[in-house]
Amino acid sequence: MSREIAHNAVREGFWENSILDDTYQIYLDRVTNLVGTESQAKTLPHIVESPKFAPHPEGGRQAKPFPGYSVITPPWRDSPSDSGVYEAVRACQKRLSDRLDGDFFVPVPSESFHFTVADLIWDSAYRDALDQFPDFEERLRCCIGDIFQQMQDSLVAAHPVRWKVVGLAVMTRAIAACLVPLDEASYDRIVRLRRALYQNSDLMRLGIEQQYYFTGHVTLGYFGNLQSESDRAELAQFLTQAANETFQDAPPLHVNRVELRKFEDMTRYDRSPNFPVLTL
């Protein structure tokens, strides 16, 4: 999961105290631009070290505590049916790891690959919520469960929700594979769920609100020591080439199940048996 998407998707506009996600065509245009070489080249001079990882005493970097909750697709380790697309993402991640200094690019475990539908709460906001509401986690699970059930009841027409990986985006603190929907119905179903989550008054009372425009993505890794990789002019070209060669024949990601997941850091996303699930 990557919060850095936000730095490349800032716009104005609100909907009942919530940011209004892009229309279908605007989303397609924005992501197409985001994964282009020109956009990558413009962002690379402004990248910063991610605070989610710290130097390891024996070399490399290790994940720092960064707890919270998100609504995501099952990570790859729990979703073998999505192996085709995630194999392509892993192949691209390997090319980046082989090319970039290990202290500059910190890859996340491939088994944690997932498609983020809605970030909910994290880090200091999550800790503050625990202090303010002793039963915060139970209330969160119940609220998400109610929203999922209401949406499940309203999904009368079956439609495959499919998203295609189209390229790499350079974020302020990470590199992510970006996805676009194969049709407008696939996009609308995700946006509809996000709206149901972020406009829910019970979630708002728990301190959860939409902060970023939606950009479908799978995070490959985060930036570490920026001094260890100085040749950034050539890096944008390499990123475009790596994406084109590894994603060209990748199958679509079928977003047919989303879940409430808890994380302690950016390497693993877990769920308990009572965590709610929505079948799309």
WOBEL-V529875 format. One line per field, one symbol per residue. burial: 1 if it has 16 or more other ideal C-beta (glycine too) atoms within 10 Angstrom, else 0. Layout:
BEGIN
burial->???
END
This chain:
BEGIN
burial->1111101110000000011011010011011001100011101100101101100000001010010111111111011001001111110110110001001111110101111111111100010010000001101110111011001000000000111111111111111111111000011011101111111100100111110111111111111100001000001101110110011001011111011111101101101000110101
END
